[in-house]
Amino acid sequence: MNYDRRQRKPSFLALCGGLLAAAAVGLSAYASHGVGDGQAQSNLQTAALFGFGHGLALAALGAGTTRRMGKAALSLLLLGTLLFAGSLVAGAMVGTSTRLAPAGGIMLMLGWVLWAIDAIRR
């Protein structure tokens, strides 16, 4: 991977990853200090964990990804994280259903499998 900033292009996926990781830190703090219900706190911590981990992956991998399959894999990671973590957050904060979490989890798994396939094809 080339880390010379002048030769890299801006990356929307890396930007989203950084923002996702930052939001996850805030969400984790809120879950620890601002939520009294144990189940809601657990769901928010799970959402923060997935948001931070996948945000970090997007931030690290997004800028160096140029192949179509790699970008598709990272896009699935972004969408899957938003669906999975977003569903848990919405369920904990406003009481909506978490029915989108499984779809987000499946997207996350597919994204990682696609990333692995792209990695072996390089």
N, C-alpha and C positions, 0 to 999 in steps of 0.2 A: 504494500500500500504506500502511496506517495503522500507524505505529510507536508509537502511544500505548499503553503497556503496560496501562493500566487498561481499555482497550476491547478488547483481544485475549483470546481464550480460550486455555486451555492446549492444546497440540498434541502428541499422541502421536508423530506423524511427525517433528516438529521435535526432540523429545526423543530419539527413535531416531537421528536424523541426528547430533546432537551426540555421543551415545555411540559411534556408528559411527566418526566422525572421530577421536575420542579413542583408540579401540581401534586405529585404523589407524596413528596416530603410534607407539604402543607396538609394534605389529607390525613397522613399518618399522625401528625401532631394533633389535628382536630379529633381524630378517633381516640387518641390517648387522653386528651384533656377536656374535650367538649361533649362527649357522649356518655350517658349513664347506662343505657341499655346494653347488656352484654352481647346479644346477638347482633345488634346494629354495629357495635364497636368491632366485633369480629369480622363482619362483612366489609366494613370500611378499611380495616387493616389488610384484609385479603386484596381488596381493590388497590390499595396503595402499594402492596408488594408486587402485584402484577404490573401496575402502572410504572413503578420505578424500574423494575427489571427489564421490561420491554422498551421503556423509554431510553434506558441506557444502551440497549442493543441497537435501537434505531439511531441514536446519536453517534454511536461508534461505527456502525456499518453503513449508514445512509450516504455519507459523503463519498465513500470509495466505491459505491456500487454503480456500475455503468451498464451491466447486462440487463436485458428485459426481464429475464426470469428472476434475477436477484431483486430488482425493483418491485416485481409483482409479489415476491415473498415478503419483502419488508412492508409493502402496502397491506398485505393480509395481516401482518403483525400489528400494524397501526389500527386497522379497522377492528380486528379481533379484540385488542386491548380496550378500545373505546366501547365496544359492545359489552364485553365481559365486565370490566371494571365499572363502566357507566351504569350498567344494570344493577350491580350491587350497591353502588352509591345512591342511585335513585330509590332503590328499595329501602335502604337504611334511612335516608333523609326525608323522603316524602311518602313512603309507604306504598310505592308502586310495585308491581310484580317484577320479579327478577327473571322472567322467562326468556330474556335475550342473552342471559349469561351462557347457557349451553352453546348457542350459535357462535358467540364470541370465542368460547373455548375451542370449538371445532376449527374456527378460522385461525386461531393461534397455532394449533397443531399442524394444520395444513401449511401455514406460513413457514414453520420450522422445517417441515419435510421438504417443501419446495426450495428452501434455502440450502438444505443438505444436498438435494439433487443438483442444484446450480453449482454448488461447491465442487462436486465430484466431476462435473462436466468441464470445468475450467481448464 
